[in-house]
Amino acid sequence: MSATAASSITWEQYNETGRRLFAEGDLAGAEDAFVAAIVEAERAGGDPLQLASSLGNLAQLKYQQKDHLR
């Protein structure tokens, strides 16, 4: 993906992509999307609700990954 294309993706798109990939079981892809959502939330003026949502999604994913390691 080009830098121009990446910069046009919104927080909502990253967040939704992460949720979709998480539901499909693509935990690595979901993690990448949630991290990108965190970066976007911070870049976009630090919206605390977006940031909290993204951090919560990443935490849930990390918890799920821990379950797969057992």
C-alpha positions in Angstrom: 0.0 0.0 0.0 1.4 3.4 -0.9 1.9 6.1 1.7 -0.8 8.2 0.0 -3.3 5.3 0.1 -2.4 4.6 3.7 -2.9 8.2 4.8 -6.4 8.3 3.4 -7.6 5.4 5.5 -9.6 6.6 8.5 -9.6 5.4 12.1 -13.0 3.9 11.5 -11.7 1.8 8.6 -8.7 0.5 10.5 -10.9 -0.3 13.5 -13.5 -2.1 11.3 -10.8 -4.0 9.4 -9.3 -5.1 12.7 -12.7 -6.3 14.0 -13.4 -8.2 10.8 -10.0 -9.9 10.7 -10.3 -10.7 14.4 -13.7 -12.4 13.8 -12.2 -14.3 10.9 -9.3 -15.6 13.1 -6.6 -13.5 11.4 -5.0 -12.3 14.7 -1.8 -11.0 13.1 -3.7 -9.0 10.6 -6.1 -7.7 13.2 -3.2 -6.7 15.4 -1.7 -4.7 12.6 -5.1 -2.9 11.9 -5.6 -2.1 15.6 -2.1 -0.7 16.0 -2.8 1.4 12.9 -6.1 2.6 14.5 -4.2 3.6 17.6 -1.7 5.6 15.6 -4.5 7.2 13.6 -6.4 8.1 16.8 -3.3 9.7 18.2 -2.5 11.5 14.9 -6.0 12.8 14.5 -5.7 15.0 17.5 -5.8 12.3 20.2 -9.5 11.6 20.3 -9.8 9.9 23.7 -12.8 7.7 22.8 -11.2 6.4 19.6 -7.9 5.8 21.4 -9.7 4.0 24.2 -11.7 1.8 21.8 -8.6 0.9 19.8 -6.6 0.1 22.9 -9.5 -2.0 24.2 -9.7 -3.9 20.9 -5.9 -4.6 21.0 -6.1 -5.8 24.6 -8.9 -8.2 23.7 -6.9 -9.5 20.8 -3.8 -10.0 23.1 -6.0 -11.8 25.6 -7.3 -14.1 22.8 -3.7 -14.8 21.6 -2.8 -15.9 25.1 -5.6 -18.4 25.0 -4.3 -19.9 21.8 -0.9 -20.4 23.3 -2.2 -22.8 26.0 
